[in-house]
Amino acid sequence: MDKRKVISAYRRGFITMQECAQILGTDSVQILGMMNDPKMVEPIGPRQKQSAGG
């Protein structure tokens, strides 16, 4: 899974910091460092449409 997506899910409140750390295989202190890393920001742009069927 893309680190940016995991961090974005944490920032949006979908997962806890502990869950974020588990998914990324790191600890909470490193997560805080990643939060301040501009490379870890998910790019904002037009989203692609996905079919409802999957």
CHARMM-style PDB file with segment names, atoms N, HN, CA, C and O in Angstrom:
ATOM      1  N   MET     1       0.843  -1.183   0.000  1.00  0.00      PROA
ATOM      2  CA  MET     1       0.000   0.000   0.000  1.00  0.00      PROA
ATOM      3  C   MET     1       0.888   1.246   0.000  1.00  0.00      PROA
ATOM      4  O   MET     1       1.945   1.273   0.631  1.00  0.00      PROA
ATOM      5  N   ASP     2       0.449   2.248  -0.701  1.00  0.00      PROA
ATOM      6  HN  ASP     2      -0.409   2.226  -1.214  1.00  0.00      PROA
ATOM      7  CA  ASP     2       1.186   3.496  -0.823  1.00  0.00      PROA
ATOM      8  C   ASP     2       1.206   4.231   0.524  1.00  0.00      PROA
ATOM      9  O   ASP     2       0.160   4.445   1.135  1.00  0.00      PROA
ATOM     10  N   LYS     3       2.401   4.613   0.978  1.00  0.00      PROA
ATOM     11  HN  LYS     3       3.252   4.440   0.481  1.00  0.00      PROA
ATOM     12  CA  LYS     3       2.543   5.311   2.261  1.00  0.00      PROA
ATOM     13  C   LYS     3       1.707   6.576   2.310  1.00  0.00      PROA
ATOM     14  O   LYS     3       1.126   6.901   3.346  1.00  0.00      PROA
ATOM     15  N   ARG     4       1.642   7.291   1.197  1.00  0.00      PROA
ATOM     16  HN  ARG     4       2.114   7.028   0.355  1.00  0.00      PROA
ATOM     17  CA  ARG     4       0.878   8.544   1.176  1.00  0.00      PROA
ATOM     18  C   ARG     4      -0.596   8.296   1.449  1.00  0.00      PROA
ATOM     19  O   ARG     4      -1.252   9.098   2.113  1.00  0.00      PROA
ATOM     20  N   LYS     5      -1.115   7.186   0.937  1.00  0.00      PROA
ATOM     21  HN  LYS     5      -0.582   6.535   0.398  1.00  0.00      PROA
ATOM     22  CA  LYS     5      -2.530   6.875   1.160  1.00  0.00      PROA
ATOM     23  C   LYS     5      -2.788   6.514   2.619  1.00  0.00      PROA
ATOM     24  O   LYS     5      -3.816   6.892   3.180  1.00  0.00      PROA
ATOM     25  N   VAL     6      -1.864   5.787   3.232  1.00  0.00      PROA
ATOM     26  HN  VAL     6      -1.029   5.479   2.775  1.00  0.00      PROA
ATOM     27  CA  VAL     6      -2.003   5.421   4.638  1.00  0.00      PROA
ATOM     28  C   VAL     6      -1.964   6.678   5.510  1.00  0.00      PROA
ATOM     29  O   VAL     6      -2.781   6.837   6.416  1.00  0.00      PROA
ATOM     30  N   ILE     7      -1.018   7.559   5.231  1.00  0.00      PROA
ATOM     31  HN  ILE     7      -0.354   7.430   4.495  1.00  0.00      PROA
ATOM     32  CA  ILE     7      -0.901   8.797   6.007  1.00  0.00      PROA
ATOM     33  C   ILE     7      -2.122   9.676   5.776  1.00  0.00      PROA
ATOM     34  O   ILE     7      -2.604  10.322   6.707  1.00  0.00      PROA
ATOM     35  N   SER     8      -2.621   9.708   4.565  1.00  0.00      PROA
ATOM     36  HN  SER     8      -2.230   9.184   3.808  1.00  0.00      PROA
ATOM     37  CA  SER     8      -3.823  10.483   4.272  1.00  0.00      PROA
ATOM     38  C   SER     8      -5.016   9.929   5.050  1.00  0.00      PROA
ATOM     39  O   SER     8      -5.824  10.698   5.570  1.00  0.00      PROA
ATOM     40  N   ALA     9      -5.132   8.622   5.134  1.00  0.00      PROA
ATOM     41  HN  ALA     9      -4.476   7.997   4.711  1.00  0.00      PROA
ATOM     42  CA  ALA     9      -6.218   8.000   5.902  1.00  0.00      PROA
ATOM     43  C   ALA     9      -6.108   8.375   7.378  1.00  0.00      PROA
ATOM     44  O   ALA     9      -7.123   8.619   8.030  1.00  0.00      PROA
ATOM     45  N   TYR    10      -4.898   8.424   7.904  1.00  0.00      PROA
ATOM     46  HN  TYR    10      -4.074   8.226   7.375  1.00  0.00      PROA
ATOM     47  CA  TYR    10      -4.697   8.845   9.291  1.00  0.00      PROA
ATOM     48  C   TYR    10      -5.111  10.305   9.474  1.00  0.00      PROA
ATOM     49  O   TYR    10      -5.823  10.640  10.420  1.00  0.00      PROA
ATOM     50  N   ARG    11      -4.663  11.165   8.570  1.00  0.00      PROA
ATOM     51  HN  ARG    11      -4.085  10.893   7.801  1.00  0.00      PROA
ATOM     52  CA  ARG    11      -4.987  12.592   8.672  1.00  0.00      PROA
ATOM     53  C   ARG    11      -6.486  12.840   8.586  1.00  0.00      PROA
ATOM     54  O   ARG    11      -6.996  13.778   9.200  1.00  0.00      PROA
ATOM     55  N   ARG    12      -7.190  12.013   7.837  1.00  0.00      PROA
ATOM     56  HN  ARG    12      -6.776  11.252   7.338  1.00  0.00      PROA
ATOM     57  CA  ARG    12      -8.642  12.173   7.691  1.00  0.00      PROA
ATOM     58  C   ARG    12      -9.416  11.517   8.828  1.00  0.00      PROA
ATOM     59  O   ARG    12     -10.636  11.657   8.915  1.00  0.00      PROA
ATOM     60  N   GLY    13      -8.705  10.801   9.701  1.00  0.00      PROA
ATOM     61  HN  GLY    13      -7.714  10.688   9.631  1.00  0.00      PROA
ATOM     62  CA  GLY    13      -9.355  10.199  10.862  1.00  0.00      PROA
ATOM     63  C   GLY    13      -9.917   8.811  10.630  1.00  0.00      PROA
ATOM     64  O   GLY    13     -10.668   8.303  11.462  1.00  0.00      PROA
ATOM     65  N   PHE    14      -9.565   8.185   9.508  1.00  0.00      PROA
ATOM     66  HN  PHE    14      -8.955   8.598   8.832  1.00  0.00      PROA
ATOM     67  CA  PHE    14     -10.069   6.844   9.219  1.00  0.00      PROA
ATOM     68  C   PHE    14      -9.353   5.764  10.033  1.00  0.00      PROA
ATOM     69  O   PHE    14      -9.938   4.728  10.349  1.00  0.00      PROA
ATOM     70  N   ILE    15      -8.089   6.012  10.368  1.00  0.00      PROA
ATOM     71  HN  ILE    15      -7.614   6.854  10.111  1.00  0.00      PROA
ATOM     72  CA  ILE    15      -7.314   5.052  11.160  1.00  0.00      PROA
ATOM     73  C   ILE    15      -6.578   5.804  12.268  1.00  0.00      PROA
ATOM     74  O   ILE    15      -6.368   7.013  12.168  1.00  0.00      PROA
ATOM     75  N   THR    16      -6.189   5.092  13.317  1.00  0.00      PROA
ATOM     76  HN  THR    16      -6.359   4.110  13.398  1.00  0.00      PROA
ATOM     77  CA  THR    16      -5.439   5.697  14.414  1.00  0.00      PROA
ATOM     78  C   THR    16      -3.951   5.732  14.074  1.00  0.00      PROA
ATOM     79  O   THR    16      -3.505   5.117  13.106  1.00  0.00      PROA
ATOM     80  N   MET    17      -3.194   6.468  14.892  1.00  0.00      PROA
ATOM     81  HN  MET    17      -3.557   6.968  15.678  1.00  0.00      PROA
ATOM     82  CA  MET    17      -1.756   6.530  14.667  1.00  0.00      PROA
ATOM     83  C   MET    17      -1.131   5.142  14.823  1.00  0.00      PROA
ATOM     84  O   MET    17      -0.219   4.779  14.081  1.00  0.00      PROA
ATOM     85  N   GLN    18      -1.630   4.369  15.796  1.00  0.00      PROA
ATOM     86  HN  GLN    18      -2.372   4.664  16.399  1.00  0.00      PROA
ATOM     87  CA  GLN    18      -1.109   3.024  16.000  1.00  0.00      PROA
ATOM     88  C   GLN    18      -1.377   2.140  14.787  1.00  0.00      PROA
ATOM     89  O   GLN    18      -0.509   1.370  14.376  1.00  0.00      PROA
ATOM     90  N   GLU    19      -2.564   2.246  14.215  1.00  0.00      PROA
ATOM     91  HN  GLU    19      -3.269   2.872  14.549  1.00  0.00      PROA
ATOM     92  CA  GLU    19      -2.882   1.471  13.017  1.00  0.00      PROA
ATOM     93  C   GLU    19      -2.012   1.909  11.843  1.00  0.00      PROA
ATOM     94  O   GLU    19      -1.535   1.082  11.067  1.00  0.00      PROA
ATOM     95  N   CYS    20      -1.813   3.214  11.726  1.00  0.00      PROA
ATOM     96  HN  CYS    20      -2.200   3.886  12.357  1.00  0.00      PROA
ATOM     97  CA  CYS    20      -0.955   3.749  10.672  1.00  0.00      PROA
ATOM     98  C   CYS    20       0.458   3.174  10.813  1.00  0.00      PROA
ATOM     99  O   CYS    20       1.056   2.730   9.832  1.00  0.00      PROA
ATOM    100  N   ALA    21       0.978   3.187  12.026  1.00  0.00      PROA
ATOM    101  HN  ALA    21       0.493   3.547  12.823  1.00  0.00      PROA
ATOM    102  CA  ALA    21       2.325   2.663  12.275  1.00  0.00      PROA
ATOM    103  C   ALA    21       2.400   1.168  11.950  1.00  0.00      PROA
ATOM    104  O   ALA    21       3.387   0.711  11.375  1.00  0.00      PROA
ATOM    105  N   GLN    22       1.375   0.413  12.311  1.00  0.00      PROA
ATOM    106  HN  GLN    22       0.573   0.785  12.778  1.00  0.00      PROA
ATOM    107  CA  GLN    22       1.368  -1.025  12.021  1.00  0.00      PROA
ATOM    108  C   GLN    22       1.370  -1.287  10.523  1.00  0.00      PROA
ATOM    109  O   GLN    22       2.107  -2.147  10.041  1.00  0.00      PROA
ATOM    110  N   ILE    23       0.545  -0.546   9.784  1.00  0.00      PROA
ATOM    111  HN  ILE    23      -0.053   0.152  10.176  1.00  0.00      PROA
ATOM    112  CA  ILE    23       0.468  -0.742   8.340  1.00  0.00      PROA
ATOM    113  C   ILE    23       1.802  -0.437   7.681  1.00  0.00      PROA
ATOM    114  O   ILE    23       2.239  -1.144   6.772  1.00  0.00      PROA
ATOM    115  N   LEU    24       2.453   0.646   8.161  1.00  0.00      PROA
ATOM    116  HN  LEU    24       2.098   1.220   8.899  1.00  0.00      PROA
ATOM    117  CA  LEU    24       3.727   1.052   7.571  1.00  0.00      PROA
ATOM    118  C   LEU    24       4.916   0.291   8.148  1.00  0.00      PROA
ATOM    119  O   LEU    24       6.031   0.401   7.638  1.00  0.00      PROA
ATOM    120  N   GLY    25       4.684  -0.476   9.207  1.00  0.00      PROA
ATOM    121  HN  GLY    25       3.778  -0.565   9.622  1.00  0.00      PROA
ATOM    122  CA  GLY    25       5.769  -1.250   9.816  1.00  0.00      PROA
ATOM    123  C   GLY    25       6.771  -0.370  10.530  1.00  0.00      PROA
ATOM    124  O   GLY    25       7.977  -0.596  10.434  1.00  0.00      PROA
ATOM    125  N   THR    26       6.288   0.628  11.243  1.00  0.00      PROA
ATOM    126  HN  THR    26       5.308   0.812  11.321  1.00  0.00      PROA
ATOM    127  CA  THR    26       7.162   1.564  11.944  1.00  0.00      PROA
ATOM    128  C   THR    26       6.546   1.909  13.290  1.00  0.00      PROA
ATOM    129  O   THR    26       5.554   1.299  13.689  1.00  0.00      PROA
ATOM    130  N   ASP    27       7.119   2.881  13.997  1.00  0.00      PROA
ATOM    131  HN  ASP    27       7.925   3.376  13.673  1.00  0.00      PROA
ATOM    132  CA  ASP    27       6.559   3.285  15.279  1.00  0.00      PROA
ATOM    133  C   ASP    27       5.985   4.697  15.202  1.00  0.00      PROA
ATOM    134  O   ASP    27       6.161   5.393  14.202  1.00  0.00      PROA
ATOM    135  N   SER    28       5.303   5.112  16.256  1.00  0.00      PROA
ATOM    136  HN  SER    28       5.160   4.547  17.069  1.00  0.00      PROA
ATOM    137  CA  SER    28       4.597   6.389  16.259  1.00  0.00      PROA
ATOM    138  C   SER    28       5.527   7.584  16.082  1.00  0.00      PROA
ATOM    139  O   SER    28       5.142   8.577  15.465  1.00  0.00      PROA
ATOM    140  N   VAL    29       6.740   7.504  16.612  1.00  0.00      PROA
ATOM    141  HN  VAL    29       7.053   6.697  17.114  1.00  0.00      PROA
ATOM    142  CA  VAL    29       7.687   8.619  16.490  1.00  0.00      PROA
ATOM    143  C   VAL    29       8.048   8.839  15.021  1.00  0.00      PROA
ATOM    144  O   VAL    29       8.111   9.980  14.564  1.00  0.00      PROA
ATOM    145  N   GLN    30       8.283   7.769  14.290  1.00  0.00      PROA
ATOM    146  HN  GLN    30       8.232   6.842  14.661  1.00  0.00      PROA
ATOM    147  CA  GLN    30       8.597   7.897  12.869  1.00  0.00      PROA
ATOM    148  C   GLN    30       7.390   8.395  12.078  1.00  0.00      PROA
ATOM    149  O   GLN    30       7.548   9.104  11.084  1.00  0.00      PROA
ATOM    150  N   ILE    31       6.185   8.026  12.516  1.00  0.00      PROA
ATOM    151  HN  ILE    31       6.057   7.450  13.323  1.00  0.00      PROA
ATOM    152  CA  ILE    31       4.977   8.509  11.850  1.00  0.00      PROA
ATOM    153  C   ILE    31       4.912  10.030  11.950  1.00  0.00      PROA
ATOM    154  O   ILE    31       4.601  10.709  10.971  1.00  0.00      PROA
ATOM    155  N   LEU    32       5.207  10.560  13.135  1.00  0.00      PROA
ATOM    156  HN  LEU    32       5.460  10.008  13.930  1.00  0.00      PROA
ATOM    157  CA  LEU    32       5.185  12.012  13.310  1.00  0.00      PROA
ATOM    158  C   LEU    32       6.187  12.683  12.381  1.00  0.00      PROA
ATOM    159  O   LEU    32       5.910  13.761  11.856  1.00  0.00      PROA
ATOM    160  N   GLY    33       7.343  12.067  12.170  1.00  0.00      PROA
ATOM    161  HN  GLY    33       7.568  11.191  12.597  1.00  0.00      PROA
ATOM    162  CA  GLY    33       8.326  12.606  11.235  1.00  0.00      PROA
ATOM    163  C   GLY    33       7.813  12.591   9.808  1.00  0.00      PROA
ATOM    164  O   GLY    33       8.071  13.520   9.043  1.00  0.00      PROA
ATOM    165  N   MET    34       7.087  11.543   9.447  1.00  0.00      PROA
ATOM    166  HN  MET    34       6.877  10.788  10.069  1.00  0.00      PROA
ATOM    167  CA  MET    34       6.530  11.440   8.096  1.00  0.00      PROA
ATOM    168  C   MET    34       5.445  12.489   7.866  1.00  0.00      PROA
ATOM    169  O   MET    34       5.260  12.961   6.744  1.00  0.00      PROA
ATOM    170  N   MET    35       4.730  12.852   8.927  1.00  0.00      PROA
ATOM    171  HN  MET    35       4.880  12.468   9.839  1.00  0.00      PROA
ATOM    172  CA  MET    35       3.673  13.856   8.801  1.00  0.00      PROA
ATOM    173  C   MET    35       4.236  15.200   8.353  1.00  0.00      PROA
ATOM    174  O   MET    35       3.563  15.962   7.658  1.00  0.00      PROA
ATOM    175  N   ASN    36       5.457  15.485   8.747  1.00  0.00      PROA
ATOM    176  HN  ASN    36       6.004  14.867   9.311  1.00  0.00      PROA
ATOM    177  CA  ASN    36       6.083  16.764   8.411  1.00  0.00      PROA
ATOM    178  C   ASN    36       6.862  16.712   7.102  1.00  0.00      PROA
ATOM    179  O   ASN    36       7.409  17.727   6.670  1.00  0.00      PROA
ATOM    180  N   ASP    37       6.919  15.551   6.470  1.00  0.00      PROA
ATOM    181  HN  ASP    37       6.475  14.726   6.821  1.00  0.00      PROA
ATOM    182  CA  ASP    37       7.666  15.388   5.227  1.00  0.00      PROA
ATOM    183  C   ASP    37       6.779  15.793   4.044  1.00  0.00      PROA
ATOM    184  O   ASP    37       5.754  15.156   3.804  1.00  0.00      PROA
ATOM    185  N   PRO    38       7.154  16.835   3.307  1.00  0.00      PROA
ATOM    186  CA  PRO    38       6.313  17.274   2.190  1.00  0.00      PROA
ATOM    187  C   PRO    38       6.143  16.222   1.101  1.00  0.00      PROA
ATOM    188  O   PRO    38       5.183  16.286   0.333  1.00  0.00      PROA
ATOM    189  N   LYS    39       7.054  15.255   1.017  1.00  0.00      PROA
ATOM    190  HN  LYS    39       7.834  15.203   1.641  1.00  0.00      PROA
ATOM    191  CA  LYS    39       6.933  14.196   0.011  1.00  0.00      PROA
ATOM    192  C   LYS    39       5.827  13.210   0.356  1.00  0.00      PROA
ATOM    193  O   LYS    39       5.389  12.447  -0.506  1.00  0.00      PROA
ATOM    194  N   MET    40       5.370  13.213   1.605  1.00  0.00      PROA
ATOM    195  HN  MET    40       5.725  13.833   2.305  1.00  0.00      PROA
ATOM    196  CA  MET    40       4.345  12.271   2.040  1.00  0.00      PROA
ATOM    197  C   MET    40       2.936  12.814   1.869  1.00  0.00      PROA
ATOM    198  O   MET    40       1.972  12.159   2.263  1.00  0.00      PROA
ATOM    199  N   VAL    41       2.802  14.002   1.289  1.00  0.00      PROA
ATOM    200  HN  VAL    41       3.586  14.534   0.969  1.00  0.00      PROA
ATOM    201  CA  VAL    41       1.483  14.570   1.042  1.00  0.00      PROA
ATOM    202  C   VAL    41       0.945  13.989  -0.246  1.00  0.00      PROA
ATOM    203  O   VAL    41       1.612  14.019  -1.280  1.00  0.00      PROA
ATOM    204  N   GLU    42      -0.261  13.461  -0.179  1.00  0.00      PROA
ATOM    205  HN  GLU    42      -0.803  13.436   0.661  1.00  0.00      PROA
ATOM    206  CA  GLU    42      -0.880  12.873  -1.371  1.00  0.00      PROA
ATOM    207  C   GLU    42      -1.186  13.980  -2.368  1.00  0.00      PROA
ATOM    208  O   GLU    42      -1.783  14.992  -2.000  1.00  0.00      PROA
ATOM    209  N   PRO    43      -0.787  13.806  -3.620  1.00  0.00      PROA
ATOM    210  CA  PRO    43      -1.024  14.848  -4.615  1.00  0.00      PROA
ATOM    211  C   PRO    43      -2.511  15.138  -4.778  1.00  0.00      PROA
ATOM    212  O   PRO    43      -3.337  14.225  -4.798  1.00  0.00      PROA
ATOM    213  N   ILE    44      -2.836  16.416  -4.894  1.00  0.00      PROA
ATOM    214  HN  ILE    44      -2.165  17.157  -4.879  1.00  0.00      PROA
ATOM    215  CA  ILE    44      -4.220  16.825  -5.078  1.00  0.00      PROA
ATOM    216  C   ILE    44      -4.443  17.073  -6.557  1.00  0.00      PROA
ATOM    217  O   ILE    44      -3.685  17.806  -7.191  1.00  0.00      PROA
ATOM    218  N   GLY    45      -5.451  16.482  -7.089  1.00  0.00      PROA
ATOM    219  HN  GLY    45      -6.067  15.886  -6.573  1.00  0.00      PROA
ATOM    220  CA  GLY    45      -5.744  16.650  -8.501  1.00  0.00      PROA
ATOM    221  C   GLY    45      -7.051  15.977  -8.834  1.00  0.00      PROA
ATOM    222  O   GLY    45      -7.726  15.457  -7.945  1.00  0.00      PROA
ATOM    223  N   PRO    46      -7.416  15.976 -10.084  1.00  0.00      PROA
ATOM    224  CA  PRO    46      -8.682  15.337 -10.465  1.00  0.00      PROA
ATOM    225  C   PRO    46      -8.626  13.841 -10.191  1.00  0.00      PROA
ATOM    226  O   PRO    46      -7.657  13.159 -10.523  1.00  0.00      PROA
ATOM    227  N   ARG    47      -9.673  13.367  -9.590  1.00  0.00      PROA
ATOM    228  HN  ARG    47     -10.461  13.922  -9.320  1.00  0.00      PROA
ATOM    229  CA  ARG    47      -9.737  11.931  -9.292  1.00  0.00      PROA
ATOM    230  C   ARG    47     -10.368  11.201 -10.444  1.00  0.00      PROA
ATOM    231  O   ARG    47     -11.248  11.723 -11.128  1.00  0.00      PROA
ATOM    232  N   GLN    48      -9.906   9.980 -10.653  1.00  0.00      PROA
ATOM    233  HN  GLN    48      -9.191   9.556 -10.098  1.00  0.00      PROA
ATOM    234  CA  GLN    48     -10.465   9.170 -11.722  1.00  0.00      PROA
ATOM    235  C   GLN    48     -11.768   8.542 -11.228  1.00  0.00      PROA
ATOM    236  O   GLN    48     -11.883   8.148 -10.068  1.00  0.00      PROA
ATOM    237  N   LYS    49     -12.729   8.460 -12.113  1.00  0.00      PROA
ATOM    238  HN  LYS    49     -12.636   8.781 -13.056  1.00  0.00      PROA
ATOM    239  CA  LYS    49     -13.997   7.841 -11.769  1.00  0.00      PROA
ATOM    240  C   LYS    49     -13.827   6.331 -11.754  1.00  0.00      PROA
ATOM    241  O   LYS    49     -13.159   5.755 -12.612  1.00  0.00      PROA
ATOM    242  N   GLN    50     -14.449   5.699 -10.758  1.00  0.00      PROA
ATOM    243  HN  GLN    50     -14.992   6.167 -10.061  1.00  0.00      PROA
ATOM    244  CA  GLN    50     -14.411   4.251 -10.674  1.00  0.00      PROA
ATOM    245  C   GLN    50     -15.836   3.737 -10.796  1.00  0.00      PROA
ATOM    246  O   GLN    50     -16.781   4.353 -10.305  1.00  0.00      PROA
ATOM    247  N   SER    51     -15.970   2.615 -11.449  1.00  0.00      PROA
ATOM    248  HN  SER    51     -15.202   2.114 -11.848  1.00  0.00      PROA
ATOM    249  CA  SER    51     -17.294   2.037 -11.597  1.00  0.00      PROA
ATOM    250  C   SER    51     -17.780   1.500 -10.263  1.00  0.00      PROA
ATOM    251  O   SER    51     -16.975   1.075  -9.435  1.00  0.00      PROA
ATOM    252  N   ALA    52     -19.063   1.514 -10.051  1.00  0.00      PROA
ATOM    253  HN  ALA    52     -19.718   1.859 -10.724  1.00  0.00      PROA
ATOM    254  CA  ALA    52     -19.647   1.026  -8.811  1.00  0.00      PROA
ATOM    255  C   ALA    52     -19.514  -0.481  -8.686  1.00  0.00      PROA
ATOM    256  O   ALA    52     -19.578  -1.023  -7.583  1.00  0.00      PROA
ATOM    257  N   GLY    53     -19.331  -1.155  -9.802  1.00  0.00      PROA
ATOM    258  HN  GLY    53     -19.279  -0.715 -10.698  1.00  0.00      PROA
ATOM    259  CA  GLY    53     -19.224  -2.613  -9.777  1.00  0.00      PROA
ATOM    260  C   GLY    53     -17.850  -3.122  -9.391  1.00  0.00      PROA
ATOM    261  O   GLY    53     -17.680  -4.322  -9.175  1.00  0.00      PROA
ATOM    262  N   GLY    54     -16.866  -2.244  -9.297  1.00  0.00      PROA
ATOM    263  HN  GLY    54     -17.003  -1.269  -9.472  1.00  0.00      PROA
ATOM    264  CA  GLY    54     -15.540  -2.664  -8.870  1.00  0.00      PROA
ATOM    265  C   GLY    54     -14.603  -2.597  -9.950  1.00  0.00      PROA
ATOM    266  OT1 GLY    54     -13.429  -2.917  -9.770  1.00  0.00      PROA
TER     267      GLY     54
END
